[in-house]
Amino acid sequence: MTRLALRRRLALAWWAQLGLTLAPLFLINLLLGTAPPLLPVLAMPLFIAALTSMFVSLPLFRRFKQALIATEKALDSADEPAAWMQLARVRRQAFLAAGLPAWIAAGAVLVGLNAIAQVLLALSSLVLLTLYRIPRQLG
């Protein structure tokens, strides 16, 4: 597979992950957003849990950066395909951590989480996902 095809594949995976991250929040909000909250007392603790879940991404981002550097060093060598595969594997793991705030917000819709808090958590997941885009300079 050529470098351009790999970059396209990774870009497509990013867009797919964006959809998988934000879709549960939108769907649950659309289907159950007007229902009465089950336990409104849990809205604030779930919001705080979603905010603190952003810190799960810190060590994964460090590994992603290291994989980017290793991939850049391996360009035009025999190790290039393995470096791209390692980068993709590390990035898939980081995607899961980046989606946590939005997924917790999706669950918090059931307990009556405020719409502004939902938007903030969705945006935080979006920002975290943006960190894991492949830079243009690579390749």
C-alpha positions in Angstrom: 0.0 0.0 0.0 1.4 3.4 -0.9 1.9 6.2 1.6 -0.9 8.3 0.1 -3.3 5.4 0.4 -2.3 4.9 4.0 -2.8 8.5 4.8 -6.3 8.4 3.1 -7.2 5.3 5.1 -6.1 7.0 8.4 -8.1 10.1 7.5 -11.2 8.1 6.8 -10.7 6.3 10.1 -10.6 9.6 11.8 -13.9 10.7 10.3 -15.5 7.4 11.2 -14.3 7.7 14.8 -15.7 11.2 14.9 -19.1 9.8 13.9 -18.9 7.0 16.4 -18.0 9.4 19.1 -20.7 12.0 18.6 -23.5 9.8 17.3 -24.6 8.2 20.6 -24.9 11.7 22.2 -27.0 13.0 19.4 -29.2 9.9 19.1 -29.9 9.5 22.8 -30.6 13.2 23.1 -32.9 13.0 20.1 -34.8 9.9 21.4 -34.7 10.5 25.1 -33.9 14.1 25.6 -37.4 15.2 26.5 -38.0 12.3 28.9 -38.0 13.2 32.6 -34.6 12.7 34.2 -34.2 9.4 36.2 -31.9 10.7 38.9 -31.2 14.4 38.5 -28.7 14.3 41.4 -26.3 12.4 39.3 -26.0 15.0 36.5 -23.2 17.0 38.2 -21.1 14.0 39.2 -21.3 12.6 35.7 -20.3 15.9 34.3 -17.3 16.0 36.6 -16.5 12.4 35.7 -16.6 13.2 32.0 -14.3 16.2 32.5 -11.8 14.2 34.4 -11.9 11.4 31.7 -10.1 13.8 29.4 -7.0 13.2 31.5 -7.0 9.5 30.4 -5.9 10.8 27.0 -2.6 12.3 28.3 -0.4 9.2 28.3 -2.0 8.0 25.1 -1.2 11.3 23.4 2.4 10.9 24.5 2.5 7.4 22.9 0.9 8.9 19.8 3.6 11.6 19.5 6.3 9.0 19.9 4.7 6.8 17.2 4.5 9.9 14.9 8.2 10.6 15.4 9.1 6.9 14.8 7.0 6.9 11.6 8.7 10.0 10.4 12.2 8.5 11.0 11.1 5.3 9.2 10.0 7.0 6.0 11.7 5.7 2.9 13.1 2.7 4.7 12.2 -1.0 5.1 10.6 -0.3 8.5 8.0 2.2 7.1 5.1 -0.2 6.8 5.5 -1.4 10.3 5.8 2.1 11.6 2.5 3.1 9.9 0.8 0.0 11.4 2.1 0.9 14.9 0.9 4.5 14.4 -2.5 3.3 13.4 -2.7 0.9 16.4 -1.6 3.6 18.9 -4.1 6.0 17.4 -7.0 3.5 17.6 -6.4 3.2 21.4 -6.2 7.0 21.8 -9.5 7.4 19.9 -11.2 5.4 22.6 -9.9 7.7 25.3 -10.8 10.8 23.3 -14.4 9.6 23.0 -15.0 9.2 26.7 -16.3 12.7 27.5 -19.0 12.5 24.8 -19.9 8.9 25.7 -20.3 9.8 29.3 -22.4 12.8 28.3 -24.6 10.5 26.3 -25.3 8.4 29.4 -25.8 11.5 31.4 -28.7 12.6 29.2 -30.8 10.0 31.1 -30.1 11.8 34.4 -30.9 15.2 33.0 -27.5 16.7 32.1 -27.9 20.3 30.9 -27.7 20.9 27.1 -24.8 23.3 27.6 -22.8 20.7 29.5 -23.5 18.2 26.7 -22.2 20.6 24.1 -19.1 21.3 26.2 -18.4 17.6 26.6 -19.0 16.9 22.9 -16.6 19.8 22.0 -14.0 18.4 24.4 -14.1 15.1 22.6 -13.9 16.8 19.3 -10.8 18.7 20.4 -9.2 15.6 21.7 -9.9 13.8 18.4 -8.4 16.7 16.5 -5.1 16.1 18.3 -5.0 12.7 16.7 -5.1 13.8 13.1 -2.1 12.9 11.0 -0.1 16.0 10.3 0.4 17.0 6.6 4.2 17.1 7.2 4.3 13.4 7.7 4.8 11.8 4.3 
